[in-house]
Amino acid sequence: SPSISCISVTVASASHTLVVTGPKNTPVHIVHVEAAQYLGTFELGAYEANDILSFASYSAVIGESGTVSVPITLKRTVSEGGYNVVFAASTSGVATARSYGPVSDTLVFLYRP
């Protein structure tokens, strides 16, 4: 299964590079969701959100070194937003009939510029 890590660790910056590792020549699909935490009648944890604001996805292929670097830009489109959730999955097939394999851990970046 692919694994994912982040080269940048400062979440006051929007630009980051994700490093996805796995078997060489494996196609991967990176999912990036910006979410928001709207407080209501139930309590949420520090890195939990309850509304999706935007969705982006990226395709890449793990190189001969067993890694691929993918640049992403964190988002904060509303004051309650900035919860950037990112994960990677191995893929096969074409976009219209794609099947997904194992999924990496999920990263949550709380973007506060």
Wavefront OBJ file of the C-alpha trace (Angstrom):
o trace
v 0.000 0.000 0.000
v 1.190 3.539 -0.591
v 2.355 5.660 2.300
v 2.352 9.427 2.439
v 4.391 12.041 4.233
v 4.833 15.763 4.034
v 8.122 17.533 3.442
v 6.782 20.883 4.719
v 5.516 20.927 8.301
v 4.576 24.585 8.757
v 0.833 24.915 8.374
v 1.019 28.697 8.256
v 2.224 28.212 4.666
v -0.132 27.141 1.867
v 2.483 25.435 -0.323
v 3.516 21.908 0.604
v 5.024 18.881 -1.086
v 3.638 15.444 -0.324
v 5.940 12.483 -0.759
v 4.138 9.252 -1.632
v 6.146 6.037 -1.295
v 5.395 2.580 -2.588
v 6.384 0.040 -5.217
v 8.021 1.630 -8.269
v 5.843 2.317 -11.303
v 2.645 2.178 -9.211
v -0.023 4.686 -10.293
v -1.456 6.600 -7.324
v -4.376 8.951 -6.848
v -4.054 11.726 -4.245
v -7.265 13.119 -2.737
v -7.282 16.591 -1.131
v -10.401 17.868 0.649
v -10.855 21.211 2.374
v -13.330 20.935 5.221
v -14.773 23.236 7.877
v -15.665 22.877 11.522
v -19.066 24.401 12.209
v -19.882 24.156 15.884
v -23.379 23.027 16.730
v -25.131 20.695 19.082
v -22.310 18.146 19.239
v -18.663 18.513 20.131
v -15.862 18.038 17.594
v -12.227 17.226 18.264
v -9.391 19.616 17.463
v -8.752 18.170 13.972
v -12.285 17.087 13.110
v -14.537 18.820 10.615
v -18.178 18.407 9.693
v -18.551 20.025 6.259
v -16.701 19.554 2.968
v -15.921 22.816 1.173
v -13.847 21.672 -1.803
v -12.373 18.568 -3.379
v -9.318 18.109 -5.591
v -7.530 15.034 -6.865
v -4.174 14.434 -8.497
v -2.714 11.468 -10.366
v 0.947 10.475 -10.234
v 3.182 7.461 -10.764
v 5.689 6.314 -8.161
v 9.144 6.531 -9.724
v 12.117 4.191 -9.859
v 13.248 5.475 -6.438
v 9.989 4.278 -4.853
v 8.700 7.826 -4.295
v 6.826 10.573 -6.077
v 6.585 14.203 -4.911
v 3.260 15.956 -5.387
v 2.881 19.701 -4.747
v -0.363 20.781 -3.073
v -1.743 24.124 -1.988
v -3.649 24.152 1.284
v -6.913 26.065 1.354
v -8.876 28.130 3.818
v -11.856 29.545 1.938
v -13.912 30.505 5.023
v -12.905 31.338 8.584
v -14.268 27.994 9.855
v -12.355 26.136 7.118
v -8.725 25.283 6.623
v -9.018 21.603 7.580
v -7.083 20.063 4.682
v -7.491 16.289 4.553
v -5.138 14.359 2.240
v -4.654 10.682 1.420
v -3.300 8.537 -1.419
v -4.516 5.293 -2.988
v -2.903 2.998 -5.513
v -4.910 2.799 -8.744
v -5.237 0.755 -11.871
v -7.225 1.175 -15.067
v -8.423 4.300 -16.826
v -10.374 7.146 -15.249
v -13.745 5.817 -16.453
v -13.179 2.323 -15.032
v -10.578 2.922 -12.333
v -10.194 0.546 -9.442
v -8.525 1.564 -6.210
v -6.147 -0.451 -4.100
v -4.822 0.117 -0.600
v -5.121 3.606 0.893
v -2.433 5.488 2.835
v -2.872 7.037 6.250
v -4.911 10.238 6.227
v -3.126 13.510 6.932
v -4.975 16.509 8.355
v -3.392 19.937 8.019
v -5.054 22.756 9.915
v -4.113 25.738 7.732
v -4.014 28.995 9.666
v -2.095 31.647 7.654
l 1 2 3 4 5 6 7 8 9 10 11 12 13 14 15 16 17 18 19 20 21 22 23 24 25 26 27 28 29 30 31 32 33 34 35 36 37 38 39 40 41 42 43 44 45 46 47 48 49 50 51 52 53 54 55 56 57 58 59 60 61 62 63 64 65 66 67 68 69 70 71 72 73 74 75 76 77 78 79 80 81 82 83 84 85 86 87 88 89 90 91 92 93 94 95 96 97 98 99 100 101 102 103 104 105 106 107 108 109 110 111 112 113
